Amino acid sequence: MSLALAVAAGALIGLSLGALGGGGSILAVPVLVALGQGPSQATTGSLVVVGVTSLAGALTAYRSGNVLLGRGLAFGLVATGGAVAGARASTLVAEPVLLGAFAVLMLGVGALLAVRQWRGRRVTDGHSERPSGFDDPIITFSPTFACQCPRALKVLVTATAVGLLTGFLGVGGGFLVVPALLVALSLPIDFAAGTSLVVITITSAVALAARAGAGATPDWTLVAALTVAAALAAVAGARLAARIDTRRLSAAFTALVLVVAAWTAATALPALV
């Protein structure tokens, strides 16, 4: 039963990551907790699920032409400092606090997604043409030094926040990466979704490396089942993103996040009071 639940949950996580560029990873921790893992085990195992799934989705999105690789690598590298700091900080807090912080994060993300749905914002219903000029560097040194500093500051702050969340709570941060790429780099939604998978892959790998040898070891059988199912579904989701209107998928996912957020908060509350 546990393996079957892990496979079903993994498929949902992968579909969301592949089609929407993020969001599904926030379900990995509560799923692992529901399967009997402690918060520390779950956040560590989640990094494996998120990293492998994002890599699979990124490769598929890249083949479809929906990834701006240079932007993704740069954003991901900036976020690594936050990922290391977050991973180390997670080993210094009690597990009930860790789960409580995750519950607060989920409730906030669920509320944000609900507001976006209420406002009728589109996710994507097809391809945009590859943008021109979006690979222009923010900082240049030749022939003279030039800096688009407001843009650079937005990227620095957002990338660091994404890294911290990834390292501390074991989430991919796609719900932050996609808006950051939309606002800071002015990318169309389909390019932002694909490029965010590159960022999530980098930050997850760095955070997992920083956690190596620290904290409890998760049940790798459950983690592997969740990861394989999520990776396969991410490939399918990335392909579907080019063909379907993902607004309905986004609405259903918003409702699911709110339900899981309420369950996580109810689970964490008794240990905190």
N, C-alpha and C positions, 0 to 999 in steps of 0.2 A: 504493500500500500504506500509506504514512504517513497519508494522508487517511482511508482506511478504518479504520485503527486509532484515529485521533483521534475519528472519529464513534462507533465502538463504545465507546471509553472514556468519551466524553462522555455517552452514553446511560446508562451505569452510574453515573457521577458524579451526573447529574441525578436519576436514580431514587432514589438514596440521600438526596440533599438534600431532595427533595420529600416522600418518604415518612417519613423518619426525622428530618428537621430538621437534619441535619449528617452529617459523616463522609465523604461522597463527595469533598469538596474535597481531602482529604488525598491522594487519588490523582492529582490534576492535576499536581503537580510531578514525581513519578516517571514519569508518562506522557509529559510533555514532554521529560524527560531521555532517556527511551528513544527518542524521536523525533528526537534529535540536538541538543537545546537544552542550553546550559550551565546550571549551577545558578542563576546570577543571572538569565538569560533565563527559565528555567522558573518561578522564584518570582514574577517580574513578570507573565508571561503568566497564571499561575495566578490572580492577583488579578482579572483580567478575567473569566476563566471563572467563578470563585466569585461575583463581584459580580453579574454578569448573571443567572446561574443562580438565585441566591438571590432576586433581585428578581422573577423570573418565578414562582418557587415561593411567595414571600410574597404576591403579588397573588392567586394561586389560593387559597391558604390563607385569605386575608382574606375573599374572596368566600364561602368555606365556613364562615366564622365562627370560625376557629381561631386568630385573631391578636388579642392584646391590644396594640393599636398604641401606646398611651401608654407601657406598660412597655417595649416593644421600642425605641422612640425614645429613652427616657431611658437605658436600658442601653447602647445604641449610642453615644450622645453621650458618656457617661462613658468608653467604651472608646477614643474617638478619640485621646486623649493618648498612650496606649500604642501605638496604630497608627502614629502619626507617629514616635515614638521608635524603634519596631522597624524601620520602613522606612529610617530614616536609619542605624541601626546595621548593617543588612544590607549597605550599601555600603562598610563599613569592614573587613569580614572577607574572607578568601580563599575562593574558591569551594569547594575541598575541605572546608573547615571548615563552610561553609553546608550542603553536601550531607550531611556527617557529622552535623550537628545535626538535620537533617531525618530522617535514618535513626533516630537515637535517639528522636526524637519519635514516629515511626511504630511502633517497637517497643513503646514505652510505651503508646501508644493501643491497639495490637493486644492487648497483655497485659491492659489494663483491660477491653476489650470481651470478651475471652475469659473473664475472671473473672465479669463480669456475666452472660454466657451460662451459665456453669457453675452459678451461683447461681439460675438460672432466673428472672431478673427479666424481667417483661413489658415490651414496648415499647409496644404499643397494639393493641387489637383492636376499636376503634370510637370513638364520640364520647362525650365527657363533656359534661355540661351546662355552659353558660357560668358560671364561678364568680362568686359575689357577693362584693364587697368587695376583689377583687384589684387594682382600680384605685385603691384608697385610697392617698394619697401617703405616702411614707416620711418626708418632711420637710414640715411645714406652718408657715406664718407668720401665719395668721389663724384665729381671733381672737388666739391666742397661739402663740408658737414651740413646736413639739413635734417630737421626733426619735425614730424607732425606730432608734436608733444601731447596735445589733448587726446588724440587717438591712442598714442602710445601709453598714456596713463590709464585709459580705460582698459586696454588690453592687460596691462600689468596688474591692476587691481582685480579684475574679473578672473584672470588666469590663476592668480594666487588663491583667491577664494575657492575656485574649483578644485585646486590641488589640496587645499586644507580639508574640504569635505570628502574628497576621495580617500585621502589617507586616514582621516579620523573615523569616518562612518562607513567606509567601504562602498560608497556609491560612485557612479560614474560621473555625475554632475552634468549630464546632457541637458537637463532642464535649465542649467545656467549657461552652458557652452553655446547652445543654439541661439538664445537671445543675445549673448555677447557678440557672436559672429554677425548677427543681424544688425546690431546697433553700432558696435565699434568698428566693424569692417564693412558694413553695408552690403552683406552678401544676400542674395535671394535665398528663400527658405530651403529649396532643394539642395543648393550648394552648402548652406549652413548645416543641414542635417547630415550630409555625407562627410563634410570636413570635421564635424564634431566627433565622429567615430575615431578619427586619427588621434585627436586630443585625448579622448577617453582611454584609448589603448595605451598611450604613453604614460598617463598619470596612474592608471591602475597597475601597470608593470612596476613603476618606480615605488609606489606605495607598498606593493606586495614585497618587493625586495627589502624595503626598510623595516617591514614587520618580521622578516625571516628570523626564526629562532626566538621570537618574543611572543608571549601569550599562549593561549591554548590552541592545540591543533584541531582543525575541524575534521568531520567524517568525510574523508576524501571520496568514498563511494557515492555519497549523496551529492557532493560538489561536482564530481565527474558527470553524473547523470544530468544534473541541472545544466552544466556547461555544454555538453554535447547537444542536448535538446535546444538550448538557447542559440547556439552557434548555427545549427541547421535552420532554425526559424529566422535568424537574422538575415541569412542569405535570401530566403524567400521574401522577407519583409522589404529588403533593399530593392529587390526586383519589382515587387508590387508597387512600391512608391512611385515608380515611373509610369504606372498604368492606371491607378485608381485614385479616387478622391479619398484622402485619408481623414477627412473631417469627422466621419462617423466613427472611425477607429479611435480618434483622439477623444471624442465625447465618451465613448465606452470606457476608455482607459482612465479618464478623469474620474468617473464614477467608481471604478475599481480602486483607484488610489485613495479616495476618500473613505471607502469601506475598510480597506486594509489599515489606513492611518488610525481610524477609530479603534480597531482591534489591537493595534500595536500600543496605543495609548492606554487602553484598558489593561493590557498585559504588564506594562511598565509601572503603572500607578501604584499597585499594592506594594511593590518593592521600594518605592520612593517615600511612602508615608509611614 
